[in-house]
Amino acid sequence: MSLFRKAGTEFERAKRAVIGNEEAAFVCTSCEEDLTEEHSHCPHCGEATVESLE
Ligand SMILES: [Zn+2]
């Protein structure tokens, strides 16, 4: 059962990222801010940790 709960949590986390910003296609893995555009450096924390959500 715990495996299902973990998978559900991961899914909810991904879904929340989309709902939080309808256009969010990227996320900063450092501060976890959703981003609508790709940035070489995160505009929120300045880290080069922006990754595509796809
Ligand atoms: Zn950031």
mmCIF file of the protein (N, C-alpha, C, O) and its ligand, coordinates in Angstrom:
data_MODEL
# 
_entry.id   MODEL 
# 
loop_
_entity.id 
_entity.type 
_entity.pdbx_number_of_molecules 
1 polymer     1 
2 non-polymer 1 
# 
_entity_poly.entity_id                      1 
_entity_poly.type                           'polypeptide(L)' 
_entity_poly.nstd_linkage                   no 
_entity_poly.nstd_monomer                   no 
_entity_poly.pdbx_seq_one_letter_code       MSLFRKAGTEFERAKRAVIGNEEAAFVCTSCEEDLTEEHSHCPHCGEATVESLE 
_entity_poly.pdbx_seq_one_letter_code_can   MSLFRKAGTEFERAKRAVIGNEEAAFVCTSCEEDLTEEHSHCPHCGEATVESLE 
_entity_poly.pdbx_strand_id                 A 
# 
loop_
_entity_poly_seq.entity_id 
_entity_poly_seq.num 
_entity_poly_seq.mon_id 
_entity_poly_seq.hetero 
1 1  MET n 
1 2  SER n 
1 3  LEU n 
1 4  PHE n 
1 5  ARG n 
1 6  LYS n 
1 7  ALA n 
1 8  GLY n 
1 9  THR n 
1 10 GLU n 
1 11 PHE n 
1 12 GLU n 
1 13 ARG n 
1 14 ALA n 
1 15 LYS n 
1 16 ARG n 
1 17 ALA n 
1 18 VAL n 
1 19 ILE n 
1 20 GLY n 
1 21 ASN n 
1 22 GLU n 
1 23 GLU n 
1 24 ALA n 
1 25 ALA n 
1 26 PHE n 
1 27 VAL n 
1 28 CYS n 
1 29 THR n 
1 30 SER n 
1 31 CYS n 
1 32 GLU n 
1 33 GLU n 
1 34 ASP n 
1 35 LEU n 
1 36 THR n 
1 37 GLU n 
1 38 GLU n 
1 39 HIS n 
1 40 SER n 
1 41 HIS n 
1 42 CYS n 
1 43 PRO n 
1 44 HIS n 
1 45 CYS n 
1 46 GLY n 
1 47 GLU n 
1 48 ALA n 
1 49 THR n 
1 50 VAL n 
1 51 GLU n 
1 52 SER n 
1 53 LEU n 
1 54 GLU n 
# 
loop_
_struct_asym.id 
_struct_asym.entity_id 
A 1 
B 2 
# 
loop_
_chem_comp.id 
_chem_comp.type 
_chem_comp.mon_nstd_flag 
ALA 'L-peptide linking' y 
ARG 'L-peptide linking' y 
ASN 'L-peptide linking' y 
ASP 'L-peptide linking' y 
CYS 'L-peptide linking' y 
GLU 'L-peptide linking' y 
GLY 'peptide linking'   y 
HIS 'L-peptide linking' y 
ILE 'L-peptide linking' y 
LEU 'L-peptide linking' y 
LYS 'L-peptide linking' y 
MET 'L-peptide linking' y 
PHE 'L-peptide linking' y 
PRO 'L-peptide linking' y 
SER 'L-peptide linking' y 
THR 'L-peptide linking' y 
VAL 'L-peptide linking' y 
ZN  non-polymer         . 
# 
_pdbx_entity_nonpoly.entity_id   2 
_pdbx_entity_nonpoly.name        ? 
_pdbx_entity_nonpoly.comp_id     ZN 
# 
_pdbx_nonpoly_scheme.asym_id         B 
_pdbx_nonpoly_scheme.entity_id       2 
_pdbx_nonpoly_scheme.mon_id          ZN 
_pdbx_nonpoly_scheme.ndb_seq_num     1 
_pdbx_nonpoly_scheme.pdb_seq_num     101 
_pdbx_nonpoly_scheme.auth_seq_num    101 
_pdbx_nonpoly_scheme.pdb_mon_id      ZN 
_pdbx_nonpoly_scheme.auth_mon_id     ZN 
_pdbx_nonpoly_scheme.pdb_strand_id   A 
_pdbx_nonpoly_scheme.pdb_ins_code    . 
# 
loop_
_atom_site.group_PDB 
_atom_site.id 
_atom_site.type_symbol 
_atom_site.label_atom_id 
_atom_site.label_alt_id 
_atom_site.label_comp_id 
_atom_site.label_asym_id 
_atom_site.label_entity_id 
_atom_site.label_seq_id 
_atom_site.pdbx_PDB_ins_code 
_atom_site.Cartn_x 
_atom_site.Cartn_y 
_atom_site.Cartn_z 
_atom_site.occupancy 
_atom_site.B_iso_or_equiv 
_atom_site.pdbx_formal_charge 
_atom_site.auth_seq_id 
_atom_site.auth_comp_id 
_atom_site.auth_asym_id 
_atom_site.auth_atom_id 
_atom_site.pdbx_PDB_model_num 
ATOM   1   N  N  . MET A 1 1  ? 0.829  -1.208 0.000   1.00 0.00 ? 1   MET A N  1 
ATOM   2   C  CA . MET A 1 1  ? 0.000  0.000  0.000   1.00 0.00 ? 1   MET A CA 1 
ATOM   3   C  C  . MET A 1 1  ? 0.861  1.255  0.000   1.00 0.00 ? 1   MET A C  1 
ATOM   4   O  O  . MET A 1 1  ? 0.523  2.259  -0.626  1.00 0.00 ? 1   MET A O  1 
ATOM   5   N  N  . SER A 1 2  ? 1.983  1.178  0.715   1.00 0.00 ? 2   SER A N  1 
ATOM   6   C  CA . SER A 1 2  ? 2.821  2.372  0.821   1.00 0.00 ? 2   SER A CA 1 
ATOM   7   C  C  . SER A 1 2  ? 3.357  2.795  -0.545  1.00 0.00 ? 2   SER A C  1 
ATOM   8   O  O  . SER A 1 2  ? 3.575  3.980  -0.795  1.00 0.00 ? 2   SER A O  1 
ATOM   9   N  N  . LEU A 1 3  ? 3.567  1.811  -1.429  1.00 0.00 ? 3   LEU A N  1 
ATOM   10  C  CA . LEU A 1 3  ? 4.053  2.146  -2.764  1.00 0.00 ? 3   LEU A CA 1 
ATOM   11  C  C  . LEU A 1 3  ? 3.015  2.956  -3.522  1.00 0.00 ? 3   LEU A C  1 
ATOM   12  O  O  . LEU A 1 3  ? 3.353  3.889  -4.250  1.00 0.00 ? 3   LEU A O  1 
ATOM   13  N  N  . PHE A 1 4  ? 1.752  2.595  -3.349  1.00 0.00 ? 4   PHE A N  1 
ATOM   14  C  CA . PHE A 1 4  ? 0.694  3.343  -4.026  1.00 0.00 ? 4   PHE A CA 1 
ATOM   15  C  C  . PHE A 1 4  ? 0.585  4.756  -3.467  1.00 0.00 ? 4   PHE A C  1 
ATOM   16  O  O  . PHE A 1 4  ? 0.372  5.715  -4.209  1.00 0.00 ? 4   PHE A O  1 
ATOM   17  N  N  . ARG A 1 5  ? 0.731  4.871  -2.171  1.00 0.00 ? 5   ARG A N  1 
ATOM   18  C  CA . ARG A 1 5  ? 0.666  6.207  -1.564  1.00 0.00 ? 5   ARG A CA 1 
ATOM   19  C  C  . ARG A 1 5  ? 1.801  7.080  -2.078  1.00 0.00 ? 5   ARG A C  1 
ATOM   20  O  O  . ARG A 1 5  ? 1.613  8.268  -2.338  1.00 0.00 ? 5   ARG A O  1 
ATOM   21  N  N  . LYS A 1 6  ? 2.963  6.491  -2.221  1.00 0.00 ? 6   LYS A N  1 
ATOM   22  C  CA . LYS A 1 6  ? 4.109  7.268  -2.700  1.00 0.00 ? 6   LYS A CA 1 
ATOM   23  C  C  . LYS A 1 6  ? 3.879  7.726  -4.143  1.00 0.00 ? 6   LYS A C  1 
ATOM   24  O  O  . LYS A 1 6  ? 4.150  8.874  -4.495  1.00 0.00 ? 6   LYS A O  1 
ATOM   25  N  N  . ALA A 1 7  ? 3.374  6.803  -4.969  1.00 0.00 ? 7   ALA A N  1 
ATOM   26  C  CA . ALA A 1 7  ? 3.105  7.151  -6.361  1.00 0.00 ? 7   ALA A CA 1 
ATOM   27  C  C  . ALA A 1 7  ? 2.047  8.238  -6.433  1.00 0.00 ? 7   ALA A C  1 
ATOM   28  O  O  . ALA A 1 7  ? 2.153  9.161  -7.241  1.00 0.00 ? 7   ALA A O  1 
ATOM   29  N  N  . GLY A 1 8  ? 1.030  8.133  -5.594  1.00 0.00 ? 8   GLY A N  1 
ATOM   30  C  CA . GLY A 1 8  ? -0.026 9.142  -5.566  1.00 0.00 ? 8   GLY A CA 1 
ATOM   31  C  C  . GLY A 1 8  ? 0.519  10.501 -5.173  1.00 0.00 ? 8   GLY A C  1 
ATOM   32  O  O  . GLY A 1 8  ? 0.118  11.524 -5.728  1.00 0.00 ? 8   GLY A O  1 
ATOM   33  N  N  . THR A 1 9  ? 1.421  10.511 -4.226  1.00 0.00 ? 9   THR A N  1 
ATOM   34  C  CA . THR A 1 9  ? 2.009  11.775 -3.791  1.00 0.00 ? 9   THR A CA 1 
ATOM   35  C  C  . THR A 1 9  ? 2.802  12.408 -4.930  1.00 0.00 ? 9   THR A C  1 
ATOM   36  O  O  . THR A 1 9  ? 2.725  13.616 -5.152  1.00 0.00 ? 9   THR A O  1 
ATOM   37  N  N  . GLU A 1 10 ? 3.553  11.600 -5.636  1.00 0.00 ? 10  GLU A N  1 
ATOM   38  C  CA . GLU A 1 10 ? 4.328  12.126 -6.753  1.00 0.00 ? 10  GLU A CA 1 
ATOM   39  C  C  . GLU A 1 10 ? 3.400  12.687 -7.827  1.00 0.00 ? 10  GLU A C  1 
ATOM   40  O  O  . GLU A 1 10 ? 3.683  13.723 -8.428  1.00 0.00 ? 10  GLU A O  1 
ATOM   41  N  N  . PHE A 1 11 ? 2.301  11.996 -8.058  1.00 0.00 ? 11  PHE A N  1 
ATOM   42  C  CA . PHE A 1 11 ? 1.334  12.460 -9.059  1.00 0.00 ? 11  PHE A CA 1 
ATOM   43  C  C  . PHE A 1 11 ? 0.698  13.768 -8.618  1.00 0.00 ? 11  PHE A C  1 
ATOM   44  O  O  . PHE A 1 11 ? 0.585  14.701 -9.413  1.00 0.00 ? 11  PHE A O  1 
ATOM   45  N  N  . GLU A 1 12 ? 0.287  13.845 -7.372  1.00 0.00 ? 12  GLU A N  1 
ATOM   46  C  CA . GLU A 1 12 ? -0.323 15.073 -6.865  1.00 0.00 ? 12  GLU A CA 1 
ATOM   47  C  C  . GLU A 1 12 ? 0.653  16.240 -6.973  1.00 0.00 ? 12  GLU A C  1 
ATOM   48  O  O  . GLU A 1 12 ? 0.261  17.366 -7.280  1.00 0.00 ? 12  GLU A O  1 
ATOM   49  N  N  . ARG A 1 13 ? 1.898  15.965 -6.723  1.00 0.00 ? 13  ARG A N  1 
ATOM   50  C  CA . ARG A 1 13 ? 2.908  17.013 -6.775  1.00 0.00 ? 13  ARG A CA 1 
ATOM   51  C  C  . ARG A 1 13 ? 3.042  17.537 -8.209  1.00 0.00 ? 13  ARG A C  1 
ATOM   52  O  O  . ARG A 1 13 ? 3.139  18.745 -8.427  1.00 0.00 ? 13  ARG A O  1 
ATOM   53  N  N  . ALA A 1 14 ? 3.045  16.621 -9.182  1.00 0.00 ? 14  ALA A N  1 
ATOM   54  C  CA . ALA A 1 14 ? 3.163  17.014 -10.577 1.00 0.00 ? 14  ALA A CA 1 
ATOM   55  C  C  . ALA A 1 14 ? 1.907  17.765 -11.023 1.00 0.00 ? 14  ALA A C  1 
ATOM   56  O  O  . ALA A 1 14 ? 1.989  18.759 -11.745 1.00 0.00 ? 14  ALA A O  1 
ATOM   57  N  N  . LYS A 1 15 ? 0.745  17.274 -10.581 1.00 0.00 ? 15  LYS A N  1 
ATOM   58  C  CA . LYS A 1 15 ? -0.515 17.897 -10.961 1.00 0.00 ? 15  LYS A CA 1 
ATOM   59  C  C  . LYS A 1 15 ? -0.604 19.298 -10.371 1.00 0.00 ? 15  LYS A C  1 
ATOM   60  O  O  . LYS A 1 15 ? -1.070 20.226 -11.032 1.00 0.00 ? 15  LYS A O  1 
ATOM   61  N  N  . ARG A 1 16 ? -0.163 19.450 -9.145  1.00 0.00 ? 16  ARG A N  1 
ATOM   62  C  CA . ARG A 1 16 ? -0.205 20.751 -8.477  1.00 0.00 ? 16  ARG A CA 1 
ATOM   63  C  C  . ARG A 1 16 ? 0.658  21.764 -9.234  1.00 0.00 ? 16  ARG A C  1 
ATOM   64  O  O  . ARG A 1 16 ? 0.309  22.941 -9.315  1.00 0.00 ? 16  ARG A O  1 
ATOM   65  N  N  . ALA A 1 17 ? 1.758  21.314 -9.776  1.00 0.00 ? 17  ALA A N  1 
ATOM   66  C  CA . ALA A 1 17 ? 2.637  22.211 -10.511 1.00 0.00 ? 17  ALA A CA 1 
ATOM   67  C  C  . ALA A 1 17 ? 1.926  22.763 -11.737 1.00 0.00 ? 17  ALA A C  1 
ATOM   68  O  O  . ALA A 1 17 ? 2.108  23.925 -12.098 1.00 0.00 ? 17  ALA A O  1 
ATOM   69  N  N  . VAL A 1 18 ? 1.115  21.923 -12.376 1.00 0.00 ? 18  VAL A N  1 
ATOM   70  C  CA . VAL A 1 18 ? 0.387  22.353 -13.566 1.00 0.00 ? 18  VAL A CA 1 
ATOM   71  C  C  . VAL A 1 18 ? -0.758 23.285 -13.187 1.00 0.00 ? 18  VAL A C  1 
ATOM   72  O  O  . VAL A 1 18 ? -0.959 24.320 -13.823 1.00 0.00 ? 18  VAL A O  1 
ATOM   73  N  N  . ILE A 1 19 ? -1.507 22.917 -12.152 1.00 0.00 ? 19  ILE A N  1 
ATOM   74  C  CA . ILE A 1 19 ? -2.644 23.728 -11.731 1.00 0.00 ? 19  ILE A CA 1 
ATOM   75  C  C  . ILE A 1 19 ? -2.192 25.076 -11.182 1.00 0.00 ? 19  ILE A C  1 
ATOM   76  O  O  . ILE A 1 19 ? -2.851 26.095 -11.388 1.00 0.00 ? 19  ILE A O  1 
ATOM   77  N  N  . GLY A 1 20 ? -1.070 25.069 -10.489 1.00 0.00 ? 20  GLY A N  1 
ATOM   78  C  CA . GLY A 1 20 ? -0.557 26.311 -9.903  1.00 0.00 ? 20  GLY A CA 1 
ATOM   79  C  C  . GLY A 1 20 ? -0.308 27.369 -10.952 1.00 0.00 ? 20  GLY A C  1 
ATOM   80  O  O  . GLY A 1 20 ? -0.441 28.563 -10.685 1.00 0.00 ? 20  GLY A O  1 
ATOM   81  N  N  . ASN A 1 21 ? 0.051  26.939 -12.135 1.00 0.00 ? 21  ASN A N  1 
ATOM   82  C  CA . ASN A 1 21 ? 0.276  27.873 -13.236 1.00 0.00 ? 21  ASN A CA 1 
ATOM   83  C  C  . ASN A 1 21 ? -0.036 27.110 -14.515 1.00 0.00 ? 21  ASN A C  1 
ATOM   84  O  O  . ASN A 1 21 ? 0.707  26.214 -14.914 1.00 0.00 ? 21  ASN A O  1 
ATOM   85  N  N  . GLU A 1 22 ? -1.127 27.469 -15.143 1.00 0.00 ? 22  GLU A N  1 
ATOM   86  C  CA . GLU A 1 22 ? -1.617 26.714 -16.299 1.00 0.00 ? 22  GLU A CA 1 
ATOM   87  C  C  . GLU A 1 22 ? -0.595 26.583 -17.414 1.00 0.00 ? 22  GLU A C  1 
ATOM   88  O  O  . GLU A 1 22 ? -0.594 25.607 -18.164 1.00 0.00 ? 22  GLU A O  1 
ATOM   89  N  N  . GLU A 1 23 ? 0.279  27.586 -17.514 1.00 0.00 ? 23  GLU A N  1 
ATOM   90  C  CA . GLU A 1 23 ? 1.241  27.583 -18.601 1.00 0.00 ? 23  GLU A CA 1 
ATOM   91  C  C  . GLU A 1 23 ? 2.592  27.007 -18.187 1.00 0.00 ? 23  GLU A C  1 
ATOM   92  O  O  . GLU A 1 23 ? 3.526  26.958 -18.988 1.00 0.00 ? 23  GLU A O  1 
ATOM   93  N  N  . ALA A 1 24 ? 2.688  26.579 -16.947 1.00 0.00 ? 24  ALA A N  1 
ATOM   94  C  CA . ALA A 1 24 ? 3.977  26.117 -16.459 1.00 0.00 ? 24  ALA A CA 1 
ATOM   95  C  C  . ALA A 1 24 ? 4.479  24.919 -17.256 1.00 0.00 ? 24  ALA A C  1 
ATOM   96  O  O  . ALA A 1 24 ? 3.826  23.877 -17.301 1.00 0.00 ? 24  ALA A O  1 
ATOM   97  N  N  . ALA A 1 25 ? 5.618  25.069 -17.870 1.00 0.00 ? 25  ALA A N  1 
ATOM   98  C  CA . ALA A 1 25 ? 6.211  23.981 -18.639 1.00 0.00 ? 25  ALA A CA 1 
ATOM   99  C  C  . ALA A 1 25 ? 7.602  23.656 -18.107 1.00 0.00 ? 25  ALA A C  1 
ATOM   100 O  O  . ALA A 1 25 ? 8.239  22.690 -18.528 1.00 0.00 ? 25  ALA A O  1 
ATOM   101 N  N  . PHE A 1 26 ? 8.055  24.481 -17.175 1.00 0.00 ? 26  PHE A N  1 
ATOM   102 C  CA . PHE A 1 26 ? 9.382  24.282 -16.600 1.00 0.00 ? 26  PHE A CA 1 
ATOM   103 C  C  . PHE A 1 26 ? 9.297  24.467 -15.091 1.00 0.00 ? 26  PHE A C  1 
ATOM   104 O  O  . PHE A 1 26 ? 8.389  25.124 -14.581 1.00 0.00 ? 26  PHE A O  1 
ATOM   105 N  N  . VAL A 1 27 ? 10.236 23.891 -14.405 1.00 0.00 ? 27  VAL A N  1 
ATOM   106 C  CA . VAL A 1 27 ? 10.272 24.050 -12.949 1.00 0.00 ? 27  VAL A CA 1 
ATOM   107 C  C  . VAL A 1 27 ? 11.730 24.173 -12.505 1.00 0.00 ? 27  VAL A C  1 
ATOM   108 O  O  . VAL A 1 27 ? 12.625 23.529 -13.053 1.00 0.00 ? 27  VAL A O  1 
ATOM   109 N  N  . CYS A 1 28 ? 11.933 25.002 -11.514 1.00 0.00 ? 28  CYS A N  1 
ATOM   110 C  CA . CYS A 1 28 ? 13.272 25.096 -10.918 1.00 0.00 ? 28  CYS A CA 1 
ATOM   111 C  C  . CYS A 1 28 ? 13.381 24.011 -9.867  1.00 0.00 ? 28  CYS A C  1 
ATOM   112 O  O  . CYS A 1 28 ? 12.587 23.973 -8.927  1.00 0.00 ? 28  CYS A O  1 
ATOM   113 N  N  . THR A 1 29 ? 14.349 23.133 -10.016 1.00 0.00 ? 29  THR A N  1 
ATOM   114 C  CA . THR A 1 29 ? 14.486 22.036 -9.060  1.00 0.00 ? 29  THR A CA 1 
ATOM   115 C  C  . THR A 1 29 ? 15.169 22.504 -7.783  1.00 0.00 ? 29  THR A C  1 
ATOM   116 O  O  . THR A 1 29 ? 15.268 21.744 -6.819  1.00 0.00 ? 29  THR A O  1 
ATOM   117 N  N  . SER A 1 30 ? 15.634 23.726 -7.768  1.00 0.00 ? 30  SER A N  1 
ATOM   118 C  CA . SER A 1 30 ? 16.280 24.248 -6.563  1.00 0.00 ? 30  SER A CA 1 
ATOM   119 C  C  . SER A 1 30 ? 15.253 24.850 -5.609  1.00 0.00 ? 30  SER A C  1 
ATOM   120 O  O  . SER A 1 30 ? 15.211 24.484 -4.434  1.00 0.00 ? 30  SER A O  1 
ATOM   121 N  N  . CYS A 1 31 ? 14.419 25.775 -6.107  1.00 0.00 ? 31  CYS A N  1 
ATOM   122 C  CA . CYS A 1 31 ? 13.413 26.415 -5.249  1.00 0.00 ? 31  CYS A CA 1 
ATOM   123 C  C  . CYS A 1 31 ? 12.008 25.925 -5.568  1.00 0.00 ? 31  CYS A C  1 
ATOM   124 O  O  . CYS A 1 31 ? 11.053 26.318 -4.898  1.00 0.00 ? 31  CYS A O  1 
ATOM   125 N  N  . GLU A 1 32 ? 11.864 25.061 -6.595  1.00 0.00 ? 32  GLU A N  1 
ATOM   126 C  CA . GLU A 1 32 ? 10.591 24.444 -6.975  1.00 0.00 ? 32  GLU A CA 1 
ATOM   127 C  C  . GLU A 1 32 ? 9.551  25.450 -7.449  1.00 0.00 ? 32  GLU A C  1 
ATOM   128 O  O  . GLU A 1 32 ? 8.352  25.194 -7.335  1.00 0.00 ? 32  GLU A O  1 
ATOM   129 N  N  . GLU A 1 33 ? 9.980  26.567 -7.971  1.00 0.00 ? 33  GLU A N  1 
ATOM   130 C  CA . GLU A 1 33 ? 9.060  27.527 -8.576  1.00 0.00 ? 33  GLU A CA 1 
ATOM   131 C  C  . GLU A 1 33 ? 8.701  27.060 -9.986  1.00 0.00 ? 33  GLU A C  1 
ATOM   132 O  O  . GLU A 1 33 ? 9.550  26.569 -10.729 1.00 0.00 ? 33  GLU A O  1 
ATOM   133 N  N  . ASP A 1 34 ? 7.426  27.224 -10.336 1.00 0.00 ? 34  ASP A N  1 
ATOM   134 C  CA . ASP A 1 34 ? 6.993  26.890 -11.695 1.00 0.00 ? 34  ASP A CA 1 
ATOM   135 C  C  . ASP A 1 34 ? 7.327  28.045 -12.620 1.00 0.00 ? 34  ASP A C  1 
ATOM   136 O  O  . ASP A 1 34 ? 7.198  29.210 -12.245 1.00 0.00 ? 34  ASP A O  1 
ATOM   137 N  N  . LEU A 1 35 ? 7.757  27.716 -13.835 1.00 0.00 ? 35  LEU A N  1 
ATOM   138 C  CA . LEU A 1 35 ? 8.152  28.738 -14.793 1.00 0.00 ? 35  LEU A CA 1 
ATOM   139 C  C  . LEU A 1 35 ? 7.435  28.506 -16.118 1.00 0.00 ? 35  LEU A C  1 
ATOM   140 O  O  . LEU A 1 35 ? 7.263  27.367 -16.553 1.00 0.00 ? 35  LEU A O  1 
ATOM   141 N  N  . THR A 1 36 ? 7.025  29.586 -16.742 1.00 0.00 ? 36  THR A N  1 
ATOM   142 C  CA . THR A 1 36 ? 6.320  29.461 -18.014 1.00 0.00 ? 36  THR A CA 1 
ATOM   143 C  C  . THR A 1 36 ? 7.294  29.406 -19.180 1.00 0.00 ? 36  THR A C  1 
ATOM   144 O  O  . THR A 1 36 ? 6.949  28.928 -20.260 1.00 0.00 ? 36  THR A O  1 
ATOM   145 N  N  . GLU A 1 37 ? 8.494  29.890 -18.965 1.00 0.00 ? 37  GLU A N  1 
ATOM   146 C  CA . GLU A 1 37 ? 9.494  29.905 -20.024 1.00 0.00 ? 37  GLU A CA 1 
ATOM   147 C  C  . GLU A 1 37 ? 10.791 29.281 -19.521 1.00 0.00 ? 37  GLU A C  1 
ATOM   148 O  O  . GLU A 1 37 ? 11.066 29.238 -18.321 1.00 0.00 ? 37  GLU A O  1 
ATOM   149 N  N  . GLU A 1 38 ? 11.561 28.809 -20.463 1.00 0.00 ? 38  GLU A N  1 
ATOM   150 C  CA . GLU A 1 38 ? 12.845 28.234 -20.075 1.00 0.00 ? 38  GLU A CA 1 
ATOM   151 C  C  . GLU A 1 38 ? 13.834 29.354 -19.751 1.00 0.00 ? 38  GLU A C  1 
ATOM   152 O  O  . GLU A 1 38 ? 13.947 30.340 -20.479 1.00 0.00 ? 38  GLU A O  1 
ATOM   153 N  N  . HIS A 1 39 ? 14.530 29.175 -18.664 1.00 0.00 ? 39  HIS A N  1 
ATOM   154 C  CA . HIS A 1 39 ? 15.548 30.142 -18.260 1.00 0.00 ? 39  HIS A CA 1 
ATOM   155 C  C  . HIS A 1 39 ? 16.854 29.396 -18.036 1.00 0.00 ? 39  HIS A C  1 
ATOM   156 O  O  . HIS A 1 39 ? 16.871 28.280 -17.518 1.00 0.00 ? 39  HIS A O  1 
ATOM   157 N  N  . SER A 1 40 ? 17.936 30.029 -18.434 1.00 0.00 ? 40  SER A N  1 
ATOM   158 C  CA . SER A 1 40 ? 19.228 29.404 -18.161 1.00 0.00 ? 40  SER A CA 1 
ATOM   159 C  C  . SER A 1 40 ? 19.507 29.458 -16.659 1.00 0.00 ? 40  SER A C  1 
ATOM   160 O  O  . SER A 1 40 ? 20.177 28.587 -16.103 1.00 0.00 ? 40  SER A O  1 
ATOM   161 N  N  . HIS A 1 41 ? 18.974 30.507 -16.012 1.00 0.00 ? 41  HIS A N  1 
ATOM   162 C  CA . HIS A 1 41 ? 19.086 30.620 -14.563 1.00 0.00 ? 41  HIS A CA 1 
ATOM   163 C  C  . HIS A 1 41 ? 17.720 30.998 -14.008 1.00 0.00 ? 41  HIS A C  1 
ATOM   164 O  O  . HIS A 1 41 ? 17.033 31.850 -14.572 1.00 0.00 ? 41  HIS A O  1 
ATOM   165 N  N  . CYS A 1 42 ? 17.331 30.382 -12.929 1.00 0.00 ? 42  CYS A N  1 
ATOM   166 C  CA . CYS A 1 42 ? 16.029 30.632 -12.323 1.00 0.00 ? 42  CYS A CA 1 
ATOM   167 C  C  . CYS A 1 42 ? 15.884 32.104 -11.919 1.00 0.00 ? 42  CYS A C  1 
ATOM   168 O  O  . CYS A 1 42 ? 16.760 32.644 -11.243 1.00 0.00 ? 42  CYS A O  1 
ATOM   169 N  N  . PRO A 1 43 ? 14.781 32.761 -12.328 1.00 0.00 ? 43  PRO A N  1 
ATOM   170 C  CA . PRO A 1 43 ? 14.563 34.161 -11.959 1.00 0.00 ? 43  PRO A CA 1 
ATOM   171 C  C  . PRO A 1 43 ? 14.229 34.331 -10.478 1.00 0.00 ? 43  PRO A C  1 
ATOM   172 O  O  . PRO A 1 43 ? 14.252 35.448 -9.962  1.00 0.00 ? 43  PRO A O  1 
ATOM   173 N  N  . HIS A 1 44 ? 13.923 33.245 -9.803  1.00 0.00 ? 44  HIS A N  1 
ATOM   174 C  CA . HIS A 1 44 ? 13.543 33.313 -8.385  1.00 0.00 ? 44  HIS A CA 1 
ATOM   175 C  C  . HIS A 1 44 ? 14.752 33.170 -7.465  1.00 0.00 ? 44  HIS A C  1 
ATOM   176 O  O  . HIS A 1 44 ? 14.920 33.938 -6.518  1.00 0.00 ? 44  HIS A O  1 
ATOM   177 N  N  . CYS A 1 45 ? 15.581 32.186 -7.752  1.00 0.00 ? 45  CYS A N  1 
ATOM   178 C  CA . CYS A 1 45 ? 16.700 31.916 -6.844  1.00 0.00 ? 45  CYS A CA 1 
ATOM   179 C  C  . CYS A 1 45 ? 18.061 32.074 -7.528  1.00 0.00 ? 45  CYS A C  1 
ATOM   180 O  O  . CYS A 1 45 ? 19.098 32.075 -6.863  1.00 0.00 ? 45  CYS A O  1 
ATOM   181 N  N  . GLY A 1 46 ? 18.052 32.205 -8.854  1.00 0.00 ? 46  GLY A N  1 
ATOM   182 C  CA . GLY A 1 46 ? 19.312 32.440 -9.549  1.00 0.00 ? 46  GLY A CA 1 
ATOM   183 C  C  . GLY A 1 46 ? 20.127 31.196 -9.857  1.00 0.00 ? 46  GLY A C  1 
ATOM   184 O  O  . GLY A 1 46 ? 21.215 31.285 -10.424 1.00 0.00 ? 46  GLY A O  1 
ATOM   185 N  N  . GLU A 1 47 ? 19.594 30.021 -9.478  1.00 0.00 ? 47  GLU A N  1 
ATOM   186 C  CA . GLU A 1 47 ? 20.324 28.780 -9.730  1.00 0.00 ? 47  GLU A CA 1 
ATOM   187 C  C  . GLU A 1 47 ? 20.065 28.302 -11.161 1.00 0.00 ? 47  GLU A C  1 
ATOM   188 O  O  . GLU A 1 47 ? 18.986 28.521 -11.712 1.00 0.00 ? 47  GLU A O  1 
ATOM   189 N  N  . ALA A 1 48 ? 21.055 27.654 -11.751 1.00 0.00 ? 48  ALA A N  1 
ATOM   190 C  CA . ALA A 1 48 ? 20.913 27.095 -13.094 1.00 0.00 ? 48  ALA A CA 1 
ATOM   191 C  C  . ALA A 1 48 ? 20.316 25.696 -13.003 1.00 0.00 ? 48  ALA A C  1 
ATOM   192 O  O  . ALA A 1 48 ? 20.921 24.711 -13.424 1.00 0.00 ? 48  ALA A O  1 
ATOM   193 N  N  . THR A 1 49 ? 19.102 25.639 -12.436 1.00 0.00 ? 49  THR A N  1 
ATOM   194 C  CA . THR A 1 49 ? 18.480 24.328 -12.180 1.00 0.00 ? 49  THR A CA 1 
ATOM   195 C  C  . THR A 1 49 ? 17.081 24.257 -12.781 1.00 0.00 ? 49  THR A C  1 
ATOM   196 O  O  . THR A 1 49 ? 16.225 23.535 -12.270 1.00 0.00 ? 49  THR A O  1 
ATOM   197 N  N  . VAL A 1 50 ? 16.841 24.998 -13.860 1.00 0.00 ? 50  VAL A N  1 
ATOM   198 C  CA . VAL A 1 50 ? 15.531 24.977 -14.511 1.00 0.00 ? 50  VAL A CA 1 
ATOM   199 C  C  . VAL A 1 50 ? 15.457 23.768 -15.443 1.00 0.00 ? 50  VAL A C  1 
ATOM   200 O  O  . VAL A 1 50 ? 16.311 23.558 -16.304 1.00 0.00 ? 50  VAL A O  1 
ATOM   201 N  N  . GLU A 1 51 ? 14.394 22.978 -15.231 1.00 0.00 ? 51  GLU A N  1 
ATOM   202 C  CA . GLU A 1 51 ? 14.217 21.786 -16.049 1.00 0.00 ? 51  GLU A CA 1 
ATOM   203 C  C  . GLU A 1 51 ? 12.816 21.748 -16.632 1.00 0.00 ? 51  GLU A C  1 
ATOM   204 O  O  . GLU A 1 51 ? 11.873 22.276 -16.041 1.00 0.00 ? 51  GLU A O  1 
ATOM   205 N  N  . SER A 1 52 ? 12.682 21.117 -17.803 1.00 0.00 ? 52  SER A N  1 
ATOM   206 C  CA . SER A 1 52 ? 11.363 20.942 -18.407 1.00 0.00 ? 52  SER A CA 1 
ATOM   207 C  C  . SER A 1 52 ? 10.529 19.971 -17.602 1.00 0.00 ? 52  SER A C  1 
ATOM   208 O  O  . SER A 1 52 ? 11.060 19.004 -17.054 1.00 0.00 ? 52  SER A O  1 
ATOM   209 N  N  . LEU A 1 53 ? 9.226  20.213 -17.521 1.00 0.00 ? 53  LEU A N  1 
ATOM   210 C  CA . LEU A 1 53 ? 8.327  19.310 -16.804 1.00 0.00 ? 53  LEU A CA 1 
ATOM   211 C  C  . LEU A 1 53 ? 7.942  18.107 -17.658 1.00 0.00 ? 53  LEU A C  1 
ATOM   212 O  O  . LEU A 1 53 ? 7.388  17.142 -17.132 1.00 0.00 ? 53  LEU A O  1 
ATOM   213 N  N  . GLU A 1 54 ? 8.213  18.137 -18.925 1.00 0.00 ? 54  GLU A N  1 
ATOM   214 C  CA . GLU A 1 54 ? 7.827  17.033 -19.805 1.00 0.00 ? 54  GLU A CA 1 
ATOM   215 C  C  . GLU A 1 54 ? 8.750  15.842 -19.639 1.00 0.00 ? 54  GLU A C  1 
ATOM   216 O  O  . GLU A 1 54 ? 8.569  14.822 -20.305 1.00 0.00 ? 54  GLU A O  1 
HETATM 217 ZN ZN . ZN  B 2 .  ? 14.806 28.646 -8.381  1.00 0.00 2 101 ZN  A ZN 1 
# 
